[in-house]
Amino acid sequence: MATKIIHGKMQRLRVYAWEFPVRLTHWFNAFSILFLSITGYYIGDPFMHAYSSKQWIMGWMRLIHFIVAYVFLMSVIIRMYWAFMGNQFASWRECFPVSTEKRKEFMDALKFYFFIRKEPPYVIGHAALASFTYFLVFVVFIFEIVSGFALYSVSHPPSIVWTLLGGWLLNIMHLPTIRLYHHFVMYVILAFVPLHIYATWYMDPHEKNGLVSSMFSGFKFVPEKEIEEAEQ
């Protein structure tokens, strides 16, 4: 869906790039990572201590961690589902730079971030580099979910549900190893967050199409001329 608008002397198309499920899961994932990281760090290394039997600090931290873990799980499932049911900008096909055009787009974006190229590659959705990066991030998300439920399954009676959610990982790794990797990958995700924020704010003034606001509204404002050039 695109609406033509006039911005100064330039005609722009108001393109509905990010559908509601994409935006919803993006923010669910963001807040889930925040709460899971804080509570997960506390569970691994408590930095507050109870001085009374009425203070249930660890209990609350674990409860919040488990509840948000379910929210995170559902958010990732919805986003994966929408990769097959959503529009072209949400499609799983965007994640893999297999075509010649996508490989060129991938390299152009890489050159831009390394300050070799002055302008980013023009795309309405995510560039090939960003799409592939987000695919890797979702792989990391899935590992955190599986390893987290593997740890959680130990405190529950054996069942097919807990086995499917992550209990099967106990047949591959020892419990302390799973806990170590689960904790380590949290830092990998936290290291990605400032890079993601920096890249977004760095791209926004270069693309000049409402990149940041599009994650709230879903709309990008794309010069009609650039769309015509991209379609040639």
Steps between C-alpha positions, in 0.01 A plus 500: 500500500649836394367855506659779298583816696689818418797595718645827378576449131537125536225247457510223757306180544363419844574128506360264765818301556475357852171328578358496852629149596853604397490816711329324791754219521788745458401688815401185687845360427669823609322519838529123550878519456516785752304319772652158429853642518445679832324209667729241340810681623353513849416129496857419397665749738261649759589864568222557758450291810198437718520601867159368592297188429235734353737618228455269200759661270627189323146368471380818329801508270443140393126558457555806280769315304270204431197713405703718262661185357155383388430844349832485317426149374162605360648814345765301315241243384272776368786668315609171345141434394478848348816435302282267292168687517606865493587737219820496295689710756430247777569192288761241596633527145647839588735335750720321249710698247508224238425701185759713325301814582479410869870417521585838350261666742666310785848619401383859440351513850821356646706764319267771630542394861878487457492852349623379161175598329330836558140394445316190628339265247143602426232261629149552636529227761823372653821487301643152438763546773241602758263218405773236527614648831148483640476139387813420704354691795185287486715187499658632820152573639393143431807363679423716803142377503594134463783514754285698744216250488754218527610649833139560602396144412725355772263632769195336336389138467604348164242563228483535123439878534822566693692264275389688188557845649861424591537186708649316201807721530588320825578192289763699309657725766562479870288730715791728611603537135149604399489750786840641396399541134161642595671764713771573240254545213319761710814714474514439125145635468576796726807580285278501191249745648719817493625404153140468381403836651809671356444354151136609505574857599796514260287380207200723574651835386662334199188325372271793594191281479381483860688185599469554876136616496407208271547259790211680670278588204600235246533760224806612308514808276685399187591728207305383197807547282701257712228235476504533121879465494487193728242335272711546185 
